[in-house]
Every structure is written in C-alpha cells, then in structure tokens.
Amino acid sequence: MIKQKLHDIIFEAETPAGKLFDIALIVCILLSVSTVILDSVSSLNQIYGDLFYTLEWTFTIIFSIEYVLRLWCVEKPTKYATSFFGVIDLLSILPTYFSLLLPGSQYLLVVRLLRVLRIFRVLKLVQFVNESKLLMTGLKESARKIFIFICAVLTLVIILGSIIYSIEGAENGFTSIPKSIYWAIVTLTTVGYGDMAPSTNLGQFIASAVMIMGYAIIAVPAGIVSSELTNLQQKDVSTLVCPHCTSEGHDSDAKHCKFCGEKL
C-alpha cells in the first residue's frame, strides 16, 4: 500500500500530491544547479564557500534518498536504473561523492539540469513529450545513415589532410598528417580557428573548396533526420508511467502498457 502510494506521488503528475512533489523536485534541482554555478565564482566561493558546500551535500542527500525511493517503489528497479531518467538521476548525485576523491568533480552536478525535463509532465505539456519521443525515434531511425555519413566525412578529412600536408609541408605549419587532418576538420566544419592556414596558392585554393564543401556537408545530417521525422505519425500520448516496467509514452486511451502488457 505504501509502495503504491509512493509510486503515485513520485512517478505520476496527475494527482495533486504528485504534481506538488515534482514542483518541489524541480525547485530543488534549480537551486542545486545555481549553487554549483555560484560556487565556481572564486570571489563568491571565498565568502560563501562553506554555505555552498553545505547546500551541495544537502541537495545530494535529498536526491540520493529520492533515487533510492524510486528504485524501491517500482517492480523492476534495474529497468528504471537503466532508463534515460534513471541514468540522469544517478549521474546527478555521483559527482558530489566523487568530489571526496577527486576535488572539483562536484561541478559536474550541472547535469542535474537535465532532470528539469520532468516539467513537461508536471505541466501536462504532453505535446512536448510527444515531440521529444518523435525526435528520439527519428534519431534512432536515421542512426545508420548518419553513421555512414560520418564514415564518409572521416575518409574525406583524412584525404584532404594528407593532400594539404603534401602541398604545404612543415615549413607552413603542417608538421604532420594528424595535424593536417585537424586542420581539414576545422575547415570543413567552417569553424576556422585560424591557428593553421595554408600559404601557397594551391593550398589556399583547396582550403576555399573545402570551406564551400563544408556548407553542403553540414546540411546532410539535418536532411537525414528531418526526412525520417516526416515518416513518423504523431499520436496523442499521456503522462502515465507503467508501475511494472516504468515505461512512458502510452496513448491517452491506453488501458495496458504497450511495452509489458501490465494494467495501467
């Protein structure tokens, strides 16, 4: 009974208690991240360092208790622990404990900001939840094409790096093929740090061609993902979380979990 009640409060945003819990959690997350950010400012750290340290540990203990309760009130703790939010929940508390061994690692606590994504459920912005599901599905569907594209780009920058190394040479700053490949990546992505630049006419011509090529290449991943998104049909989803497998993204009229078959 207590387990079920805790599950409704922690995982559901439909009840007043559940909504209040999520709002309090989001406030704690924002305060915690603000504390970490302010603690990194040396002038503030010198004055309020002890306060920041106390607050960081206080929030970490709160989130640790919350994480343990989440694992306890679900039927499959491993399923939740390996889910997106489960991993984020764990990563949001580990840096503080690691800071006991590795000073400075507590600043990685800003990962807690990802937990604010729960606000979509709190405010019942299910259309945003649906959009995020579509985006993740689109990325998964296009992963193979993007992988092939990245392999092609890597092959291209290796060839370009080798060519510019042969043309420019060490006397113009291209001391090795790996450094030349670095230049090719920076130029192809149109970042242009300017720490390495060709001096010969032929080298500058190739650099110009690589920059123009970069604009075309940048558009390819976006086109791959957008084409996959257009093939996906949007469905009306609810904020219900399956108490058995902790899966989300169910249709608004669903009576059973579409992942494990348990009653919602």
C-alpha positions in Angstrom: 0.0 0.0 0.0 2.8 2.4 1.0 4.8 1.3 -2.0 1.9 2.0 -4.4 1.2 5.4 -2.8 4.8 6.4 -3.1 4.8 5.3 -6.8 1.8 7.5 -7.5 3.4 10.5 -5.8 6.9 10.1 -7.3 6.1 8.9 -10.8 2.6 10.4 -11.6 1.9 14.0 -12.3 -1.9 13.6 -12.5 -2.6 13.8 -8.7 -2.1 16.9 -6.5 0.5 15.2 -4.4 2.4 14.0 -7.5 2.4 17.5 -9.0 3.5 19.1 -5.7 6.3 16.5 -5.4 7.5 17.2 -9.0 7.4 21.0 -8.5 9.3 20.7 -5.2 11.8 18.5 -7.0 12.3 21.0 -9.9 12.8 23.8 -7.4 15.5 21.8 -5.6 17.2 21.0 -8.9 17.3 24.7 -9.9 18.6 25.7 -6.5 21.2 23.0 -6.6 22.5 23.9 -10.1 22.5 27.6 -9.1 24.6 26.7 -6.0 27.1 24.8 -8.2 27.4 27.7 -10.7 27.9 30.3 -8.0 30.4 28.1 -6.2 32.6 28.2 -9.3 32.9 32.0 -8.9 36.1 32.5 -6.9 35.0 35.8 -5.2 31.8 34.2 -4.0 33.5 31.0 -3.1 35.8 32.8 -0.7 32.9 34.4 1.1 30.2 31.7 1.0 32.3 28.6 0.3 31.1 26.8 3.5 27.5 27.6 2.7 27.8 26.3 -0.8 29.5 23.1 0.4 26.7 22.5 2.9 24.0 23.2 0.3 25.6 20.9 -2.2 25.7 18.0 0.3 22.1 18.7 1.5 20.7 18.6 -2.1 22.8 15.5 -2.8 21.4 13.7 0.2 17.9 14.7 -0.8 18.3 13.4 -4.3 20.0 10.2 -3.1 17.0 9.4 -0.9 14.7 10.2 -3.8 16.7 7.9 -6.1 16.5 5.0 -3.6 12.8 5.5 -3.2 12.3 5.5 -6.9 14.1 2.2 -7.2 12.2 0.8 -4.2 8.6 1.6 -5.4 9.0 0.2 -8.9 8.6 -3.5 -9.6 11.7 -3.7 -11.8 14.5 -1.4 -10.3 17.0 -2.4 -12.9 14.7 -1.3 -15.7 14.3 2.1 -14.2 18.0 2.4 -13.3 19.0 1.8 -17.0 16.3 4.2 -18.4 17.1 7.7 -19.5 15.8 9.4 -16.4 17.2 6.6 -14.2 20.7 7.3 -15.5 20.3 11.0 -15.2 19.1 10.6 -11.6 22.2 8.6 -10.8 24.6 11.0 -12.5 23.1 13.9 -10.6 24.3 12.5 -7.3 27.6 10.7 -8.1 29.8 13.9 -8.6 29.4 15.0 -5.0 30.5 11.6 -3.7 33.4 11.5 -6.3 34.5 15.0 -5.1 35.7 13.3 -1.9 38.3 11.6 -4.0 38.6 13.9 -7.0 38.3 17.6 -5.9 36.5 19.7 -8.5 34.3 16.9 -9.9 31.3 18.3 -8.0 30.9 20.9 -10.8 29.6 18.1 -13.0 26.5 18.4 -10.9 25.1 20.7 -13.5 23.9 17.5 -15.2 21.0 17.8 -12.7 19.6 20.4 -15.0 18.5 17.6 -17.3 16.1 16.5 -14.7 14.1 19.7 -15.2 12.7 17.9 -18.3 10.2 16.4 -15.9 8.5 19.8 -16.0 6.8 18.7 -19.3 4.9 16.1 -17.3 4.1 18.4 -14.4 2.5 21.0 -16.6 0.8 18.3 -18.7 2.6 19.5 -21.8 2.1 16.1 -23.4 2.5 17.5 -26.8 6.1 18.3 -25.9 6.6 14.9 -24.5 5.2 13.5 -27.8 7.6 15.8 -29.8 10.6 14.6 -27.8 9.5 10.9 -28.4 9.3 11.7 -32.1 12.7 13.3 -32.1 14.3 10.3 -30.4 12.6 7.9 -32.7 13.8 10.0 -35.7 17.3 9.9 -34.5 17.2 6.2 -33.9 15.8 5.6 -37.4 18.4 7.7 -39.0 21.4 6.4 -36.9 22.6 4.0 -39.6 22.5 6.7 -42.3 24.3 9.2 -40.1 26.9 6.6 -39.2 27.6 6.0 -42.9 27.7 9.8 -43.4 30.3 10.2 -40.6 32.4 7.5 -42.0 32.4 9.2 -45.4 33.3 12.5 -43.8 36.2 10.9 -41.8 37.5 9.4 -45.0 37.3 12.8 -46.7 39.2 14.7 -44.0 41.9 12.1 -44.0 42.4 12.5 -47.7 42.2 16.3 -47.5 44.6 16.4 -44.6 47.1 14.2 -46.5 46.8 16.4 -49.6 47.3 19.7 -47.7 50.2 18.2 -45.8 51.9 17.3 -49.1 51.3 20.7 -50.6 52.1 22.9 -47.6 54.6 20.9 -45.6 56.2 21.5 -42.2 57.6 25.0 -43.2 54.0 26.3 -43.3 52.9 24.8 -40.0 51.5 21.5 -41.3 54.1 19.4 -39.4 52.3 16.0 -39.7 49.3 14.3 -41.3 47.4 14.2 -38.0 47.7 18.0 -37.6 46.7 18.4 -41.2 43.7 16.2 -40.6 42.8 18.5 -37.6 43.0 21.5 -40.0 40.8 19.7 -42.5 38.1 19.1 -39.8 38.2 22.7 -38.6 38.0 24.0 -42.1 35.3 21.5 -43.3 33.1 22.3 -40.4 33.6 26.1 -41.1 34.8 26.7 -37.6 38.1 28.3 -38.7 40.2 28.7 -35.6 43.0 30.3 -37.7 45.8 28.6 -35.8 46.8 26.8 -39.1 46.4 28.3 -42.5 47.8 27.4 -46.0 50.3 29.8 -47.5 50.7 28.6 -51.1 48.2 29.5 -53.8 47.3 25.9 -54.4 46.8 25.3 -50.7 44.5 28.3 -50.4 42.5 27.2 -53.4 42.0 23.8 -51.7 41.1 25.5 -48.5 38.4 27.6 -50.3 37.0 24.5 -51.9 36.9 22.7 -48.5 35.1 25.6 -46.9 32.4 25.7 -49.6 32.1 21.9 -49.4 31.6 22.3 -45.7 28.3 24.2 -46.1 26.9 21.4 -48.2 28.0 18.7 -45.8 26.6 20.4 -42.7 23.1 20.2 -44.2 23.2 16.5 -44.8 22.6 15.2 -41.2 19.7 17.7 -40.8 18.2 16.4 -44.0 18.5 12.8 -43.0 16.8 13.3 -39.6 14.1 15.5 -41.0 13.2 13.0 -43.7 12.8 10.3 -41.0 10.6 12.6 -38.9 8.2 13.2 -41.8 7.7 9.5 -42.0 6.6 9.3 -38.3 2.9 9.7 -37.4 2.2 11.7 -34.2 -0.1 10.1 -31.6 -1.8 11.6 -28.6 0.2 10.4 -25.5 -0.4 10.6 -21.8 1.9 11.2 -18.8 1.1 7.8 -17.3 4.1 5.7 -16.1 3.8 1.9 -16.1 4.2 0.8 -12.4 5.6 -2.5 -13.7 8.3 -1.5 -16.2 8.4 2.3 -15.7 7.9 2.9 -19.4 6.3 6.1 -20.6 4.7 7.3 -23.9 1.4 5.5 -23.7 -1.5 6.5 -25.8 -4.0 8.7 -23.9 -6.7 6.0 -24.1 -4.4 3.1 -23.3 -5.6 0.7 -20.5 -2.5 -1.6 -20.6 1.2 -0.9 -21.0 2.2 -1.4 -24.7 5.7 -2.5 -23.6 5.0 -5.1 -20.9 1.2 -5.6 -21.1 0.5 -4.7 -17.4 -2.6 -2.8 -16.5 -2.0 1.0 -16.2 
